[in-house]
Amino acid sequence: MIPPQEASARRREIEDKLKQEEETLSFIRDSLEKSDQLTKNMVSILSSFESRLMKLENSIIPVHKQTENLQRLQENVEKTLSCLDHVISYYHVASDTEKIIREGPTGRLEEYLGSMAKIQKAVEYFQDNSPDSPELNKVKLLFERGKEALESEFRSLMTRHSKVVSPVLILDLISGDDDLEAQEDVTLEHLPESVLQDVIRISRWLVEYGRNQDFMNVYYQIRSSQLDRSIKGLKEHFHKSSSSSGVPYSPAIPNKRKDTPTKKPVKRPGTIRKAQNLLKQYSQHGLDGKKGGSNLIPLEGRDDMLDVETDAYIHCVSAFVKLAQSEYQLLADIIPEHHQKKTFDSLIQDALDGLMLEGENIVSAARKAIVRHDFSTVLTVFPILRHLKQTKPEFDQVLQGTAASTKNKLPGLITSMETIGAKALEDFADNIKLLDFQETAGAMLASQETSSSATSYSSEFSKRLLSTYICKVLGNLQLNLLSKSKVYEDPALSAIFLHNNYNYILKSLEKSELIQLVAVTQKTAERSYREHIEQQIQTYQRSWLKVTDYIAEKNLPVFQPGVKLRDKERQIIKERFKGFNDGLEELCKIQKAWAIPDTEQRDRIRQAQKTIVKETYGAFLQKFGSVPFTKNPEKYIKYGVEQVGDMIDRLFDTSA
């Protein structure tokens, strides 16, 4: 039981705490009431603020929209005004540019092309927006007039500034390649640089905007005339120089000159001059020394004339190559790329046809000379033919991309000259008839002997001397052929070269019956030549070993029938097929371009090679053709046996 004092104290304590709590609660209640009041006041303020914002927004948004509309309207007005100015400017183009177009582009091409650009845009505008307007007709008419003026300016610039190249400059240009002492390259300036740039600009405008190609015809006609006149001028220069001072300037002269084109004589090849002298003697005298006739043309004058004609033609050929190269460089800057070859083809035709016609005239003259047995005249063909062959690679390069008829003109002329030259040699050999003068020729040789045994010139002795002489000539000829054959890196080609020449010599000896005379001192000469021929055939056939070795039995893998091939074995078979195919294609491509003139020998060599290759390939194909060594057999088995034979049949045939 709690004592009364403690209970009273306890009660007072509780009452004090209760009073404190009540005071706290009363404070909290007052605070909440104040807070609620503040909240209500804040809500009222916010509501009022929101109301005001809404009113402000309702007032501002219409103003903003109206302002935006006004700005848009202003921009539209500005754009409209700009468009109107732009459109109105098209209506003023004709009047603004008419004077410039009427006065033409001469001296102010840049300004003129600027005016043409404005007219072009006006035409495009009216075509798109007002195709029925009279303004369209005005600007179209002005554009056509301006285009015609540009075409006329192009023609005028080309005509006024295209000059014939002087003979002296052409000769310097030709001699530039061979003159080792020349320290500077000779260049041609067909058009002044400023004129060239104007021509190029007009050309590009006519192609891009004028849709015109006629100027290309104008170009090639003007330049073709200049090229043709330049070459003809060189020819006339030779004739005038030879008639006035004896001989023309020639780039063959070591001392190059700059002042006059008639300083030193042309040096003719000594062998040609000697041969001409011998042949003209033969043409006028028999071997017995009797004169052939009395009404003769003075030979020296005629030979000098032939020399001039020959030199002139040779130089004109070289001039054509150099000038044509220079013309193409000029053309490449002016004519669009896809029209360059065709335009160049047309440009060179007159000059090229002139050269070819003159060449054919030389052939025709040589043909008539052969009929007269005037072999000294025929000799003019030889230096020309040599020069044409030497120049042919440059010719071919210059004529790249031209028509086939253009490319074939020079080869056709070369063929004609080779034919007439061969005819001349054949007729000359037939006319000499050495066998008919064995005793005379033998006596000539015997007369040079100093031994006592040569004091009596018997017929048999003379024949032996002549036989020895011919054998010596044949020996030197054989050494010469061996030396020339070494220039061929391919042993097979070297063998074909020697085969052809040995075969030709043997046939010629048999045809002329000189073989009988050779046999007087060389009993085995005929057999020796036949052995040489066979030896070269065998050398040639060895070139095919690199093809047949791939498929030869000794080099093939051994495997059991029915047993699956290993990867290594399959790979070996693939390599054998590929090696054969590649080798066959390579040899056929190369050897198709080789030549064997003797039909009988050609057929014989082809047949022998065909037999060897077909037999080897047939055996290989029979053994491995049906073996599953690949999933793509057509990739490796590219040819049948007969196909291989057909490919070999086309060897030595450039027309195949």
Disulfide bonds with the S-S distance in Angstrom:
none
